[in-house]
């Protein structure tokens, strides 16, 4: 770790990207939210995609640069205007994001803007049934269960989109309030899929009241390698 590349300067918490993951385990529990509810999950100027789509993600992430950690999140498919191409583009916005190590929290927040919090995250098999679970403050805030009976096909959903927000030290306004886009690279080794069921509730410090499921869609599991590159700023947040 090179001194002066991240805080604390004498003993940096994390290195600079890109980050490389080998033999990651990824569970995507997808659902269709009501059309009139999905915009509530997206900050302006992000917009819902043509087909309302969201999902809970659970993963075991063996990262070469930061060590292995568990991760979960609420992902929302969105549309944004790419300033580089001047075209509308589809991406996946992280409305919620949880990990279980301090290195993953700080690197994700400070580099890309992933809205990470610490949580207890589990991803476990019982026969062909996979369960992903997130617990905080002694509350299981969400859980997804899927019996994997079919092959799974990877769907490219575009870049990871995050709201990178850094409040001003004055307590008023923001030093940074931008949208970032990271174009991850995936090598999919195998996939499975099946019907998925959900349970979720708000916790003492986690508000899930805006999350609504109209139709469960599909559960998908993948063994894969990933590369997370540096992000690009693609817009200013309207907050």
C-alpha positions as CSV (number, residue, x, y, z in Angstrom):
1,X,0.0,0.0,0.0
2,X,1.5,3.3,-1.1
3,X,1.6,6.0,1.6
4,X,-0.4,9.1,0.8
5,X,-2.9,7.4,-1.6
6,X,-5.8,7.3,0.8
7,X,-6.6,8.1,4.4
8,X,-5.0,7.6,6.9
9,X,-2.0,8.9,5.0
10,X,0.5,7.0,7.1
11,X,-1.3,3.7,6.7
12,X,-3.8,3.8,3.9
13,X,-7.1,1.9,4.2
14,X,-7.2,0.8,0.5
15,X,-5.3,1.0,-2.8
16,X,-6.4,2.7,-6.0
17,X,-8.6,0.8,-8.5
18,X,-8.9,-1.3,-10.6
19,X,-10.0,-4.1,-8.2
20,X,-10.0,-7.7,-9.3
21,X,-12.3,-10.5,-8.0
22,X,-11.7,-14.2,-8.7
23,X,-14.3,-16.9,-8.1
24,X,-16.9,-14.5,-6.8
25,X,-20.3,-16.0,-5.9
26,X,-23.2,-13.8,-7.0
27,X,-27.0,-14.1,-6.3
28,X,-29.4,-11.8,-8.1
29,X,-33.0,-11.8,-6.9
30,X,-34.9,-9.7,-9.5
31,X,-38.4,-8.2,-9.3
32,X,-40.7,-5.8,-11.1
33,X,-41.7,-2.7,-9.0
34,X,-44.9,-0.8,-9.7
35,X,-44.3,1.8,-12.4
36,X,-45.4,4.6,-10.1
37,X,-43.0,3.6,-7.3
38,X,-39.7,3.1,-9.1
39,X,-38.8,6.8,-9.5
40,X,-38.9,7.2,-5.7
41,X,-35.8,4.9,-5.6
42,X,-33.9,7.0,-8.1
43,X,-32.2,10.4,-7.5
44,X,-32.6,13.1,-10.2
45,X,-31.5,13.2,-13.0
46,X,-31.8,9.3,-13.2
47,X,-35.0,8.0,-14.7
48,X,-36.7,4.6,-14.8
49,X,-36.0,2.3,-17.7
50,X,-38.8,1.3,-20.1
51,X,-39.4,-1.9,-18.1
52,X,-39.4,-1.3,-14.3
53,X,-36.8,-3.6,-12.9
54,X,-35.0,-3.9,-9.6
55,X,-33.4,-6.6,-7.4
56,X,-31.6,-7.6,-4.3
57,X,-28.0,-8.7,-4.9
58,X,-25.9,-10.9,-2.5
59,X,-22.3,-11.9,-3.1
60,X,-19.1,-13.3,-1.7
61,X,-16.4,-11.1,-3.1
62,X,-12.8,-12.4,-3.1
63,X,-10.9,-9.2,-3.9
64,X,-7.2,-9.3,-4.6
65,X,-6.7,-5.7,-3.5
66,X,-9.0,-5.4,-0.4
67,X,-9.5,-9.0,0.8
68,X,-12.6,-11.1,0.7
69,X,-15.9,-9.5,1.9
70,X,-19.6,-10.2,1.7
71,X,-21.8,-7.7,-0.2
72,X,-25.5,-7.1,-0.7
73,X,-27.5,-4.3,-2.2
74,X,-30.7,-3.0,-3.7
75,X,-30.2,-2.5,-7.4
76,X,-32.5,-0.4,-9.6
77,X,-32.3,-0.4,-13.4
78,X,-32.2,3.3,-14.6
79,X,-31.6,5.5,-17.6
80,X,-29.0,8.4,-17.6
81,X,-27.6,10.8,-20.2
82,X,-24.0,9.9,-21.0
83,X,-22.1,13.2,-21.4
84,X,-19.3,11.5,-23.4
85,X,-21.5,10.0,-26.1
86,X,-24.4,12.5,-25.8
87,X,-26.8,9.5,-25.8
88,X,-29.2,8.0,-23.3
89,X,-27.8,4.9,-21.6
90,X,-29.1,2.1,-19.3
91,X,-27.4,1.4,-16.0
92,X,-27.9,-0.1,-12.6
93,X,-28.2,2.3,-9.6
94,X,-27.3,1.1,-6.2
95,X,-30.0,2.4,-3.9
96,X,-28.7,0.5,-0.9
97,X,-25.4,-1.3,-0.4
98,X,-24.1,-3.4,2.5
99,X,-20.7,-5.0,3.2
100,X,-19.0,-6.6,6.2
101,X,-15.5,-5.1,6.3
102,X,-14.3,-1.5,6.9
103,X,-12.0,-1.7,3.8
104,X,-14.9,-2.4,1.6
105,X,-17.0,0.4,3.2
106,X,-14.4,3.1,2.8
107,X,-13.0,2.2,-0.6
108,X,-16.5,1.8,-2.1
109,X,-17.8,5.1,-0.7
110,X,-14.7,7.2,-1.2
111,X,-13.8,6.1,-4.7
112,X,-17.1,5.2,-6.5
113,X,-19.8,6.5,-4.2
114,X,-21.3,3.1,-3.3
115,X,-23.7,3.8,-0.4
116,X,-22.2,1.2,1.8
117,X,-23.0,0.4,5.4
118,X,-21.7,-2.5,7.6
119,X,-24.1,-5.4,8.0
120,X,-24.1,-9.2,8.6
121,X,-24.6,-10.8,5.2
122,X,-25.0,-14.5,4.5
123,X,-25.3,-16.5,1.3
124,X,-26.0,-20.2,1.9
125,X,-27.1,-23.3,0.0
126,X,-29.3,-26.1,1.3
127,X,-29.5,-28.6,-1.5
128,X,-30.6,-26.7,-4.6
129,X,-32.1,-23.8,-2.5
130,X,-30.0,-20.6,-2.1
131,X,-30.8,-18.1,0.6
132,X,-29.4,-14.5,0.8
133,X,-29.9,-12.5,4.0
134,X,-28.9,-9.1,5.4
135,X,-29.1,-8.3,9.1
136,X,-28.5,-5.0,10.9
137,X,-29.5,-3.9,14.4
138,X,-30.7,-7.5,15.2
139,X,-33.2,-7.2,12.3
140,X,-33.3,-9.2,9.1
141,X,-34.0,-6.2,6.8
142,X,-34.3,-8.4,3.7
143,X,-34.0,-11.9,2.5
144,X,-34.4,-13.7,-0.8
145,X,-34.8,-17.5,-1.3
146,X,-34.5,-19.3,-4.6
147,X,-34.7,-22.9,-5.7
148,X,-32.2,-23.1,-8.6
149,X,-33.8,-25.6,-11.0
150,X,-32.7,-24.2,-14.4
151,X,-29.6,-22.9,-16.2
152,X,-29.0,-19.1,-15.7
153,X,-28.1,-16.7,-18.5
154,X,-26.2,-13.5,-17.7
155,X,-27.9,-10.2,-18.6
156,X,-25.7,-7.2,-19.2
157,X,-27.4,-4.3,-17.4
158,X,-24.9,-1.6,-18.1
159,X,-22.6,0.3,-15.8
160,X,-22.9,0.5,-12.0
161,X,-24.4,3.9,-11.2
162,X,-23.8,5.6,-7.8
163,X,-24.6,8.9,-6.1
164,X,-21.2,10.1,-4.7
165,X,-22.1,12.6,-2.0
166,X,-19.6,14.2,0.3
167,X,-21.1,16.8,2.7
168,X,-19.2,20.1,3.2
169,X,-17.2,20.3,6.5
170,X,-19.2,23.5,7.3
171,X,-22.3,21.3,7.7
172,X,-24.0,23.1,4.8
173,X,-24.1,22.0,1.2
174,X,-21.8,19.4,-0.4
175,X,-18.2,19.3,-1.5
176,X,-19.2,16.6,-4.0
177,X,-22.6,15.6,-5.3
178,X,-22.3,13.7,-8.6
179,X,-23.4,10.6,-10.4
180,X,-20.6,8.1,-11.2
181,X,-20.6,5.2,-13.7
182,X,-18.3,2.2,-13.5
183,X,-18.2,-0.2,-16.4
184,X,-17.4,-3.6,-14.8
185,X,-16.0,-6.5,-16.7
186,X,-17.4,-10.0,-16.0
187,X,-16.2,-13.5,-16.8
188,X,-19.2,-15.8,-16.2
189,X,-18.2,-19.4,-15.4
190,X,-21.7,-21.0,-14.8
191,X,-25.2,-19.9,-14.0
192,X,-28.4,-21.3,-12.4
193,X,-31.8,-19.8,-12.0
194,X,-35.3,-20.4,-10.5
195,X,-38.3,-18.9,-8.9
196,X,-37.6,-16.4,-6.1
197,X,-39.4,-15.3,-2.9
198,X,-38.7,-12.2,-0.9
199,X,-39.1,-10.9,2.7
200,X,-38.1,-7.4,3.7
201,X,-38.8,-4.8,6.4
202,X,-37.3,-1.5,7.6
203,X,-34.8,-1.6,10.5
204,X,-34.0,1.0,13.2
205,X,-31.5,2.7,10.8
206,X,-32.6,1.3,7.4
207,X,-35.7,2.6,5.7
208,X,-37.1,0.2,3.1
209,X,-40.6,1.7,3.0
210,X,-40.2,2.8,-0.6
211,X,-39.3,-0.7,-1.8
212,X,-42.4,-2.3,-3.4
213,X,-42.7,-5.5,-5.4
214,X,-45.4,-5.9,-7.9
215,X,-44.2,-9.2,-9.4
216,X,-41.3,-11.5,-8.4
217,X,-39.2,-12.1,-11.6
218,X,-36.4,-14.6,-11.3
219,X,-33.5,-15.6,-9.1
220,X,-30.1,-16.1,-10.7
221,X,-26.8,-17.4,-9.3
222,X,-23.4,-17.1,-11.0
223,X,-19.8,-18.1,-10.3
224,X,-17.7,-15.4,-12.0
225,X,-14.6,-13.2,-12.1
226,X,-15.0,-9.5,-12.1
227,X,-12.9,-6.4,-12.6
228,X,-14.1,-3.1,-11.1
229,X,-12.4,-0.1,-12.9
230,X,-12.2,3.5,-11.9
231,X,-15.5,5.4,-12.4
232,X,-16.5,8.3,-14.6
233,X,-18.5,11.3,-13.5
234,X,-21.7,11.3,-15.7
235,X,-23.8,14.0,-14.1
236,X,-24.5,16.3,-11.2
237,X,-27.0,15.3,-8.5
238,X,-30.0,17.4,-7.9
239,X,-30.3,17.3,-4.1
